Amino acid sequence: MSRTALVAVVATACCAVLIAVWLIPGQKSAHVTAPIEGAYVQLGFEGTVDTIGEIDLHPQSVDGKAVFSAGKTGQAYFAQGDGRYVEIKTPDMISLSERVDISFDIKAEDWTNPYEKSAPVKTVAVVSGKSGDRIRHVIFNLSNGEEPVLSVAMEDVTGSKARLASGPGAMTLNWHQVRLVIDRTSEKTQLYLDGALVTETGIVPAVVSHGMDRVKIGTWYRRNQAFRGLLDNFVIRDAMRDGA
């Protein structure tokens, strides 16, 4: 694995601006106040945009809108539902450990996507990677409606797919912690919400067994399925490091 820090971006179809850096174990970021041991990716969204390095950007805004807002701890990323996103490229992640956690804190807004032909879900985050000649994903979505459902769609290296979901009403407009635990040894993937096990599957996502090359936060590839709300403490880590 390369020891060089990579950079995350907020992007649209025509432009991109830097907003955060990701953490390789052993390195420190101005946007992470307490580095987590074994973290492959860690975004705490602390500090200001101009602490990254040699970039020319107002530290609190893009196109006049806030990038950061008050988070569960410190600052959070404010996804505004307009198609912009944070993207972290991770080309050196060929294979992760035997047990991996993907976790984040989320606070959704009561909001309906106004764009034409809005999708039935709002995509919160996507972890992607190439296995063979296919790009495969782990996709965290929130359904539209009065009682939004959190779901996680995934695909293993053989093409088998699974979808894990919370029950209706579990995702309120308060802060929630989402945690996906992927165990290659037991061939099990578990979804936790606020520390409680929701459901599990026997599929191991290909992004863990065969590597990931990017993480996207705020939408996937369409403006009409963008998420609006706050996301904080996004971490992908080697859970074998502490036996969690």
C-alpha positions as CSV (number, residue, x, y, z in Angstrom):
1,M,0.0,0.0,0.0
2,S,1.3,3.5,-0.8
3,R,2.1,5.6,2.2
4,T,1.1,8.8,0.4
5,A,-2.0,10.6,1.6
6,L,-4.7,11.0,-1.0
7,V,-7.2,13.8,-1.3
8,A,-11.0,13.9,-1.2
9,V,-13.0,16.3,-3.4
10,V,-16.4,17.9,-3.7
11,A,-17.4,17.6,-7.3
12,T,-20.0,18.4,-9.9
13,A,-20.1,17.4,-13.5
14,C,-17.9,20.4,-14.5
15,C,-15.6,21.1,-11.6
16,A,-14.1,19.8,-8.4
17,V,-12.8,21.4,-5.2
18,L,-10.8,19.9,-2.4
19,I,-12.4,19.7,1.0
20,A,-10.8,16.9,3.1
21,V,-8.1,14.3,3.3
22,W,-8.2,10.7,4.1
23,L,-6.1,8.9,6.5
24,I,-3.7,6.0,5.9
25,P,-2.7,4.2,9.1
26,G,0.3,6.0,10.7
27,Q,-0.5,9.4,9.1
28,K,-2.2,12.4,10.5
29,S,-4.7,14.8,9.0
30,A,-5.7,18.3,10.0
31,H,-9.3,17.1,9.6
32,V,-8.9,14.3,12.1
33,T,-8.5,15.3,15.8
34,A,-8.1,11.7,17.1
35,P,-6.7,9.3,14.5
36,I,-8.2,5.8,14.8
37,E,-5.8,2.8,14.8
38,G,-6.2,0.7,11.7
39,A,-8.2,3.3,9.8
40,Y,-8.0,2.9,6.0
41,V,-10.2,6.0,5.5
42,Q,-11.1,8.5,8.2
43,L,-13.0,11.7,7.7
44,G,-13.9,13.8,10.7
45,F,-14.3,17.1,8.8
46,E,-12.5,19.1,11.4
47,G,-10.4,22.2,10.8
48,T,-11.0,24.3,7.7
49,V,-10.7,23.6,4.0
50,D,-7.6,25.8,3.7
51,T,-5.6,23.6,6.2
52,I,-5.2,20.9,3.5
53,G,-2.4,22.6,1.7
54,E,-1.8,24.7,-1.4
55,I,-5.4,25.4,-2.6
56,D,-7.3,28.6,-3.1
57,L,-10.7,28.2,-1.6
58,H,-12.7,30.0,1.0
59,P,-12.6,27.7,4.1
60,Q,-16.3,27.6,4.8
61,S,-18.1,27.7,1.5
62,V,-18.5,26.5,-2.0
63,D,-20.7,28.6,-4.3
64,G,-21.8,30.5,-1.3
65,K,-23.1,27.5,0.6
66,A,-21.7,25.9,3.7
67,V,-19.5,22.9,3.4
68,F,-19.2,22.2,7.1
69,S,-21.8,22.5,9.8
70,A,-22.1,21.6,13.4
71,G,-21.6,17.8,13.7
72,K,-22.2,15.1,16.2
73,T,-18.6,15.8,17.3
74,G,-17.1,19.0,16.1
75,Q,-17.9,19.6,12.4
76,A,-19.8,17.5,9.9
77,Y,-20.0,17.5,6.1
78,F,-23.2,19.1,4.9
79,A,-24.6,17.3,1.9
80,Q,-27.0,19.7,0.3
81,G,-28.8,17.5,-2.2
82,D,-27.6,19.4,-5.2
83,G,-25.4,16.7,-6.7
84,R,-22.1,17.7,-5.1
85,Y,-20.2,15.0,-3.2
86,V,-17.1,14.1,-1.4
87,E,-15.0,11.6,-3.2
88,I,-12.0,9.8,-1.8
89,K,-9.8,7.8,-4.3
90,T,-8.1,4.7,-2.9
91,P,-6.3,3.0,-5.8
92,D,-3.8,1.1,-3.7
93,M,-6.4,-0.8,-1.6
94,I,-6.0,-4.2,-3.3
95,S,-7.3,-6.2,-0.4
96,L,-8.5,-5.3,3.1
97,S,-8.2,-7.3,6.3
98,E,-10.3,-10.3,7.4
99,R,-12.6,-8.1,9.4
100,V,-13.6,-4.6,8.3
101,D,-15.9,-1.9,9.7
102,I,-17.5,0.8,7.7
103,S,-19.1,3.3,10.0
104,F,-20.5,6.9,10.1
105,D,-22.8,9.2,11.9
106,I,-25.8,10.6,10.0
107,K,-28.5,13.2,10.5
108,A,-31.0,13.4,7.6
109,E,-33.2,16.4,6.8
110,D,-36.9,16.1,6.2
111,W,-36.5,16.9,2.5
112,T,-37.8,15.8,-0.9
113,N,-35.5,15.9,-3.9
114,P,-37.0,18.5,-6.2
115,Y,-35.2,17.4,-9.3
116,E,-37.1,15.9,-12.2
117,K,-37.9,12.2,-11.9
118,S,-36.5,11.9,-8.4
119,A,-35.2,8.5,-7.5
120,P,-37.0,6.4,-4.8
121,V,-33.8,6.6,-2.6
122,K,-31.3,9.2,-1.5
123,T,-27.7,7.8,-1.7
124,V,-25.7,8.6,1.4
125,A,-22.4,6.9,0.6
126,V,-20.9,4.4,-1.9
127,V,-17.8,2.3,-1.5
128,S,-16.6,1.0,-4.9
129,G,-13.9,-1.3,-6.3
130,K,-13.0,-3.3,-9.3
131,S,-13.0,-7.1,-9.3
132,G,-12.2,-8.8,-12.6
133,D,-13.8,-6.7,-15.3
134,R,-16.6,-5.4,-13.1
135,I,-17.0,-2.4,-10.8
136,R,-18.8,-3.5,-7.6
137,H,-20.2,-1.4,-4.8
138,V,-21.5,-1.2,-1.3
139,I,-24.3,1.4,-1.4
140,F,-25.9,3.1,1.7
141,N,-29.3,4.5,0.8
142,L,-32.2,6.2,2.6
143,S,-35.6,5.7,1.1
144,N,-38.0,8.6,0.5
145,G,-41.2,8.8,2.4
146,E,-42.5,9.7,5.9
147,E,-40.7,6.8,7.5
148,P,-37.3,6.5,5.7
149,V,-35.6,3.1,5.6
150,L,-31.8,2.8,5.7
151,S,-30.6,0.1,3.3
152,V,-27.2,-1.2,2.3
153,A,-26.9,-2.9,-1.1
154,M,-23.8,-5.0,-1.9
155,E,-22.4,-7.5,-4.4
156,D,-19.7,-10.2,-3.9
157,V,-17.0,-11.2,-6.4
158,T,-19.3,-13.9,-8.0
159,G,-22.0,-11.3,-8.7
160,S,-24.4,-12.5,-5.9
161,K,-26.2,-9.5,-4.4
162,A,-27.8,-8.8,-1.0
163,R,-29.7,-5.9,0.6
164,L,-29.7,-5.2,4.3
165,A,-32.4,-2.8,5.6
166,S,-33.6,-1.2,8.8
167,G,-37.3,-1.3,9.7
168,P,-39.6,1.7,9.0
169,G,-39.3,4.4,11.6
170,A,-35.8,3.5,12.7
171,M,-34.2,6.5,11.0
172,T,-35.5,9.6,12.7
173,L,-34.2,13.1,12.1
174,N,-31.8,12.8,15.0
175,W,-28.2,11.7,14.8
176,H,-27.7,7.9,14.2
177,Q,-24.6,5.8,13.9
178,V,-24.5,3.3,11.0
179,R,-22.0,0.5,11.1
180,L,-21.4,-2.3,8.6
181,V,-19.2,-5.2,9.9
182,I,-17.8,-7.4,7.2
183,D,-16.1,-10.7,8.4
184,R,-14.4,-12.6,5.6
185,T,-13.6,-15.5,8.0
186,S,-17.2,-16.3,8.9
187,E,-18.5,-15.0,5.5
188,K,-20.9,-12.7,7.2
189,T,-21.9,-9.1,6.9
190,Q,-23.8,-7.4,9.6
191,L,-25.7,-4.1,9.7
192,Y,-25.8,-2.2,13.1
193,L,-27.9,0.9,13.8
194,D,-27.0,2.9,17.0
195,G,-25.1,-0.1,18.3
196,A,-27.9,-2.7,17.8
197,L,-27.7,-5.5,15.3
198,V,-30.4,-4.9,12.6
199,T,-29.8,-7.8,10.2
200,E,-27.1,-9.8,8.4
201,T,-26.2,-11.7,5.3
202,G,-23.8,-14.4,4.2
203,I,-22.4,-12.3,1.4
204,V,-18.9,-10.7,1.7
205,P,-18.7,-7.5,-0.5
206,A,-16.2,-7.6,-3.3
207,V,-14.8,-4.2,-2.2
208,V,-13.4,-5.9,0.9
209,S,-12.3,-9.2,-0.6
210,H,-10.9,-7.7,-3.8
211,G,-10.2,-4.1,-3.0
212,M,-11.8,-0.7,-3.1
213,D,-10.7,2.2,-5.3
214,R,-13.0,5.1,-4.2
215,V,-15.5,6.3,-1.7
216,K,-18.2,8.8,-2.5
217,I,-20.4,10.6,0.0
218,G,-23.5,12.7,-0.7
219,T,-24.8,11.0,-3.9
220,W,-23.8,8.3,-6.4
221,Y,-23.9,9.5,-9.9
222,R,-27.3,11.3,-10.3
223,R,-28.4,14.6,-8.9
224,N,-31.9,13.2,-8.5
225,Q,-30.8,10.7,-5.9
226,A,-28.7,13.1,-3.8
227,F,-28.8,13.0,0.0
228,R,-29.5,16.1,2.0
229,G,-28.3,16.2,5.6
230,L,-25.2,15.9,7.8
231,L,-22.6,13.1,7.8
232,D,-19.8,12.9,10.3
233,N,-17.0,10.5,11.5
234,F,-16.8,8.4,8.3
235,V,-14.4,5.6,8.9
236,I,-13.3,2.4,7.1
237,R,-11.0,0.5,9.4
238,D,-9.3,-2.8,10.0
239,A,-11.3,-4.2,12.9
240,M,-8.7,-6.9,13.5
241,R,-6.4,-4.2,14.9
242,D,-8.3,-4.0,18.2
243,G,-10.4,-7.2,18.1
244,A,-13.7,-5.2,17.8
